[in-house]
């Protein structure tokens, strides 16, 4: 493809219409500098503008690409093909933007989750709140980013559901490890209860295990897994 030849042909067509570069630029909704680049061959119109140029000059797209006139009117089939190509290009660009946004949201969600777990102490409810918020952002990002791989809507919802279950499992496992080996209260508990029979203890309940916190807020604070509610662990300090 000879860009110089195409540019000269575009310039010839403009002069046949007795148009200035500025007038043509206004007609095509581009800048006069863009017209100049086309006519010098340093740049070429994109596929969407080729359709408009061909219609404006009443020539075919192959004539523009070849840089010479071969017929009087634009072939309808060629025009429709070019329109479809332009629509395909726009859809592809839109899909790529959606995937990039999805990846950025996923990364941001992971960042929020990690930051929440690292910054806030286990006793603070803010850690679980921000982790939950980060999880939502992460799942939305996964939903957007997975469209190219999973074009069917229900496949993407299924993928998000699986990821949500995995996140729940990760949170539960990290809580269990933190209680068992680091003696920290669980972040993602469903309820914290207090009993008058144990004024120096708090019971943290999760869907899969319970943790008892003895002497909360003191130097002798201790957290241990318990099998039964309010069962005081035997290995407390």
N, C-alpha and C positions, 0 to 999 in steps of 0.2 A: 504494500500500500504506500503510495507516494503522497506524503503529507503536503509537500510543496505544490504538487499538481492539484490536490484537493483545495488548498487555500486559494490558488489562482482561479479555480473554477468558481468558488464562492464569491470571490471579488468580482469576477465577470458577471455573475448573476445579479449582484447588488447594483453594479453600474448599469446593467440593462434596465433595471427598475428606476434608475436615476435617484438612488437613495444614498444619503451619507451614512457613514458608520454609526453616527449618533441616532439617526432616524431608524435604522435597522435594529440597533440595540434596544431602542424603546419598544419597537414592535415585538421583539423576542423576549423582552423583559430581562436583558442582560446588560452588562456595561459595554461602552464603546471600546474599552481596552480588550475585552474578550473577543469582540468582532475582529479587532486588529490582529490578535494572536491567531485566530482561525485563518485569516487571509494570508498571513505570512507563513503558515504551516508549522508554527511553533507549538500549537495546540489544536485539538479537534473538538467539535461539539459532542456531548454525550448522546447516548442512544435516544433519550427522551426528546432532546432538542432536534435531532435529525428528522423526526416525524414532523415537527412544526416547520422546519426549514423546507422540507420537501413539499409540504402542503402550500407554504407561502409562495414558493417559486414554481409550483405545479410541475415538479419533476419527481423522479423516483429516487429512492435511497441508493440503489446500486449506481445510479448516475453520479450521485454525490461522492460515493466511495471510489468510483473509477475516475472521477475528476473530469468527466465529459458527458455531454448530452446525448442520449440514445433514444429517448421517446418523448412524447409530448406531455403525457400525464402520468401521475404516480400510479403504479400498479396496486390495486386494492389489496390483493393477497399479501404483497410485500409490506404494505402499510399495516395491516392487521398483525403480521408477524412482528414488526418492529414495536407496535404498541404492546403486544404480549411480552416481548423481551424487556421493554421498559417497566412494565408492571412486575415482572419476575425480579428484575434488579431491585425495585423498590421493596418488594416483599422480603427479598434476601437481606437487604440492608436493615429492614425493620427487625427481622429475626435475629440478626447479629447484635443489634442494639439491645434487644430483650435478653439475649444470653449474657452480654457484658454486664448489664444491670443486675441480672440474677447472680452472677459470680461475685460482683461487688457487694451485694446484699448478704450473700453467704459468708464472705470474708468478714464483713462488718459484724454479723451476728456472732460468729465464732470469737471475734475480738471482744465483744461485749461479755460473752459467757466467761471467757478466760479472765478478763479483767475483774468481773464481779466475784469470781471464786478466789482471785488472788488478793484483791484489795479489801473486801469486807470480811470481818471475822465470822466464824461459823455461828456465833450467837445472834448476829444481826440478820434481820429478815430482808434487808436490802440486797444481800447476796443472792437469795433465791428469787427475789422480784426481778432484778436485772438479768439473772440467768434465764428466767422465763421469757422476758422481753427479747433477749438475744436469741432464744430458741425460735420465737415467732418470726423474727427477721430472717434467721437462717432458713427456716422452712419455706418462707415466701421466696427467698432467693433460689432455693432448690427447685421450687415449682416453676419459676421463670426460666432458669437455666436448662432445665431438662426437656424443653419443648422440642428441640431439634433431635434429641435422642429418643424421646417418647412422644410422638405426635398426637396420640390419642389422649383425650382429656382424662379418662378414668385411669389410664396408666400413670399419668403424672400425680393424680390424687393418691393412687396406691403407693407410689414412690414416697410421697410426702408422709403418708401414714406409717410406712416402714421406718422412715428416718425419725419420726416422732417417737415411735416405740424404742428405737435404738437410743435416742437421747434420754428417754425416761430410764432405760436400763443403765446407761452410763452414770446418770445422776444418782441412781439408787446404789450402784456399785461403789462409786466414790464416797458416798455417805457411809456405807457399811465399812469400808476400809478405814475411813477417818475415825469412826467410832471405835472399831476393834483395835486398831494399831496406834492411833494418835490420841485416842480418848477425847475426841471433840464431839460436841453435840451435832446431830444431823441437821443439815441446812434445809432439806426438803421434807420436813415432817408435816404431817396432816393435822396434828393436834398436840398441844402442850398442856398437861394437867398437873394439878397440885392436890395432895391429900393431907388432911389434918393429922393423919397417923404418921406421916413422914414430912414434918415441917421443913426439914433440911434437904429436900429432894424434889426434883422435877422429872416428870415422865414425858419423854418425847416419843410420839407414836408415828410410825411410817407404815405404808401398805404391807411391808414384808418383815419388819423387825421393830423392836422397841429399845430405847436407850434410856438409862436412868442417870441423871446428873445429881451427884451428892455434893452438898455444901457449895452451891453455886455462888460465885463471886468472892470466894475465900481462897486462902492459900492451899487448903486441903480439898479443893475442888477435884472431883473425879467423875469420869463418864465411862459407863460400861454397858455392854449389851445385856439385856435381860430376856429370859424366855417367858416369864410370867409378869403380869403387871405388878409393880411395886415389890418385886423380888430383889432385895438388897444383895448386890454381888459380894461374894465371899472374899475376893481379892482386892477389896478397896484398901487404900493406904491407911 
